[in-house]
Amino acid sequence: MSNEKIPTTRLGENGPEVGVQGLGCMGMSFAYGPTTDTDEARATLERALELGVTLYDTADAYGNGDNEEFIAPFIQAHREEVRVATKFGIVNDPEDLWKRTIRNDRPYLRQAVEASLRRLGVEQIDLYYMHRLQPGVPIEETVGAMAELVTEGKVKQLGLSEVTAEELRRAHAVHPIAAVQSEWSLFSRDIESQVVPAARELGVTLVAYSPLGRGFLTGAFVDAQKELGADDWRSTHPRFTGENAAANAALLEPLRVIAERHGVTLAQVALAWVQQRAEVHRMSVLPIPGTRKRSRLAENVGATRLVLGAEELAALEPIAGQVSGNRYGDMSFTSAGRE
Ligand SMILES: NC(=O)c1ccc[n+]([C@@H]2O[C@H](COP(=O)([O-])OP(=O)(O)OC[C@H]3O[C@@H](n4cnc5c(N)ncnc54)[C@H](OP(=O)(O)O)[C@@H]3O)[C@@H](O)[C@H]2O)c1
């Protein structure tokens, strides 16, 4: 198997070079069904680094700190080579697995950053995101409080997740924002109208989460309720159940045709499409596919070498407009819900 390292991209206007694909670590502890062969997940982290993946994405909300703790030994063992991105702002309800509230206030932020630093066992978080915007809390206040963490050396760079273009501009005026993290895939393209142009203009890297459509674009499942079970968040997802799921599965046909032509997988076509947004929009784009398995990691990293031609891109173009069901049950959880 090739040990060739992936290319790099800049994380934020004056930021460091990082591998052009990151690793989403959420599924190692949270959201996507019963965890996980932990030895295999640890081996996946190590293999990712060997292949040039240097940005590792987690959040305090992923398993109430479990995910930060899970990746901590890996981060500590490779502190000089890797960058860890974590997030604050989503508070899980201990009684209800899928119920969440949002907190952005300064006292909460101060407590959250200390807890993340402790769980990760690092002195500085490389990229610290506001995970969601709390309605009624001005983003200037939150980013002002986050900027204090940079001054104090607890955090290196700032990021925002699922913000609108307007919120990004207001935040960037308070302190440079290195990255916006939003859902971006063949199925989810709402950020292209406003968020993407604003990020390009400000020199902000677009970190694309769920670039595999939470696995749906790989063809690994169709109806989440029937195939994945109630402890998998996707079984509550409007796109992945019942009639919507069946209709959406039919949209994968152009990916199949392209995958067959190149002798690659659907996952690789889906990831190459996201990666090529960098050229299309002339900006830094960094997908963070999540996997717990080395075989899938190798596949995903391999997608950085796949280039889709103009006709192939054209065949994929209509898909997002035909998807049935929203990308969240509650769209106020997304930037599109506030645009
Ligand atoms: N900011 C936010 O609000 C937000 C929201 C969601 C996610 N995220 C971040 O983004 C990361 C990635 O997003 P995601 O995990 O939601 O979705 P994703 O990357 O689109 O898909 C992950 C799913 O696809 C499967 N998979 C991965 N590679 C595959 C392949 N080559 N073939 C078949 N199946 C494959 C994974 O299963 P296995 O693990 O079993 O391989 C997992 O179930 C997360 O880990 C998290 O760090 C952020």
The ligand as an SDF file (V2000), in Angstrom:
LIG
                    3D

 48 52  0  0  0  0  0  0  0  0999 V2000
  -19.4160   21.0480   13.0240 N   0  0  0  0  0  0  0  0  0  0  0  0
  -20.4250   20.2040   13.0710 C   0  0  0  0  0  0  0  0  0  0  0  0
  -21.5380   20.5340   13.4300 O   0  0  0  0  0  0  0  0  0  0  0  0
  -20.2030   18.7710   12.6660 C   0  0  0  0  0  0  0  0  0  0  0  0
  -21.2990   17.9310   12.4030 C   0  0  0  0  0  0  0  0  0  0  0  0
  -21.0450   16.6170   12.0130 C   0  0  0  0  0  0  0  0  0  0  0  0
  -19.7350   16.1590   11.8950 C   0  0  0  0  0  0  0  0  0  0  0  0
  -18.6850   16.9990   12.1760 N   0  0  0  0  0  0  0  0  0  0  0  0
  -17.2940   16.5510   12.0400 C   0  0  0  0  0  0  0  0  0  0  0  0
  -17.0960   16.0970   10.7040 O   0  0  0  0  0  0  0  0  0  0  0  0
  -16.5760   14.7700   10.7130 C   0  0  0  0  0  0  0  0  0  0  0  0
  -17.0440   14.0140    9.5070 C   0  0  0  0  0  0  0  0  0  0  0  0
  -18.4370   14.0310    9.3670 O   0  0  0  0  0  0  0  0  0  0  0  0
  -19.3640   12.7740    9.6270 P   0  0  0  0  0  0  0  0  0  0  0  0
  -18.6050   11.7560   10.3990 O   0  0  0  0  0  0  0  0  0  0  0  0
  -20.6350   13.3140   10.1780 O   0  0  0  0  0  0  0  0  0  0  0  0
  -19.7580   12.2520    8.1940 O   0  0  0  0  0  0  0  0  0  0  0  0
  -18.9700   11.6870    6.9230 P   0  0  0  0  0  0  0  0  0  0  0  0
  -17.5310   11.9160    7.0600 O   0  0  0  0  0  0  0  0  0  0  0  0
  -19.7020   12.2480    5.7740 O   0  0  0  0  0  0  0  0  0  0  0  0
  -19.3150   10.1230    6.9960 O   0  0  0  0  0  0  0  0  0  0  0  0
  -18.8920    9.3340    8.0610 C   0  0  0  0  0  0  0  0  0  0  0  0
  -19.5830    7.9680    7.9340 C   0  0  0  0  0  0  0  0  0  0  0  0
  -19.1740    7.3410    6.7160 O   0  0  0  0  0  0  0  0  0  0  0  0
  -18.5330    6.0940    6.9750 C   0  0  0  0  0  0  0  0  0  0  0  0
  -17.3950    6.0210    6.0380 N   0  0  0  0  0  0  0  0  0  0  0  0
  -16.2600    6.7460    6.0720 C   0  0  0  0  0  0  0  0  0  0  0  0
  -15.4810    6.4610    5.0260 N   0  0  0  0  0  0  0  0  0  0  0  0
  -16.1250    5.5230    4.2990 C   0  0  0  0  0  0  0  0  0  0  0  0
  -15.8340    4.8310    3.1080 C   0  0  0  0  0  0  0  0  0  0  0  0
  -14.7150    5.0630    2.4310 N   0  0  0  0  0  0  0  0  0  0  0  0
  -16.7320    3.9100    2.6630 N   0  0  0  0  0  0  0  0  0  0  0  0
  -17.9010    3.6850    3.3170 C   0  0  0  0  0  0  0  0  0  0  0  0
  -18.2260    4.3270    4.4610 N   0  0  0  0  0  0  0  0  0  0  0  0
  -17.3460    5.2410    4.9520 C   0  0  0  0  0  0  0  0  0  0  0  0
  -18.1350    6.1350    8.4310 C   0  0  0  0  0  0  0  0  0  0  0  0
  -18.1950    4.8430    9.0010 O   0  0  0  0  0  0  0  0  0  0  0  0
  -16.9050    4.1530    9.7110 P   0  0  0  0  0  0  0  0  0  0  0  0
  -16.4660    5.0780   10.8100 O   0  0  0  0  0  0  0  0  0  0  0  0
  -17.4490    2.8850   10.2180 O   0  0  0  0  0  0  0  0  0  0  0  0
  -15.8830    4.0120    8.6340 O   0  0  0  0  0  0  0  0  0  0  0  0
  -19.2270    7.0170    9.0330 C   0  0  0  0  0  0  0  0  0  0  0  0
  -20.3720    6.2460    9.3300 O   0  0  0  0  0  0  0  0  0  0  0  0
  -17.0430   14.2050   12.0520 C   0  0  0  0  0  0  0  0  0  0  0  0
  -16.2370   13.1220   12.4640 O   0  0  0  0  0  0  0  0  0  0  0  0
  -16.9250   15.4090   12.9610 C   0  0  0  0  0  0  0  0  0  0  0  0
  -15.5800   15.5450   13.3970 O   0  0  0  0  0  0  0  0  0  0  0  0
  -18.9230   18.2910   12.5350 C   0  0  0  0  0  0  0  0  0  0  0  0
  1  2  1  0
  2  3  2  0
  2  4  1  0
  4  5  1  0
  4 48  2  0
  5  6  2  0
  6  7  1  0
  7  8  2  0
  8  9  1  0
  8 48  1  0
  9 10  1  0
  9 46  1  0
 10 11  1  0
 11 12  1  0
 11 44  1  0
 12 13  1  0
 13 14  1  0
 14 15  2  0
 14 16  1  0
 14 17  1  0
 17 18  1  0
 18 19  2  0
 18 20  1  0
 18 21  1  0
 21 22  1  0
 22 23  1  0
 23 24  1  0
 23 42  1  0
 24 25  1  0
 25 26  1  0
 25 36  1  0
 26 27  1  0
 26 35  1  0
 27 28  2  0
 28 29  1  0
 29 30  1  0
 29 35  2  0
 30 31  1  0
 30 32  2  0
 32 33  1  0
 33 34  2  0
 34 35  1  0
 36 37  1  0
 36 42  1  0
 37 38  1  0
 38 39  2  0
 38 40  1  0
 38 41  1  0
 42 43  1  0
 44 45  1  0
 44 46  1  0
 46 47  1  0
M  CHG  2   8   1  16  -1
M  END
$$$$
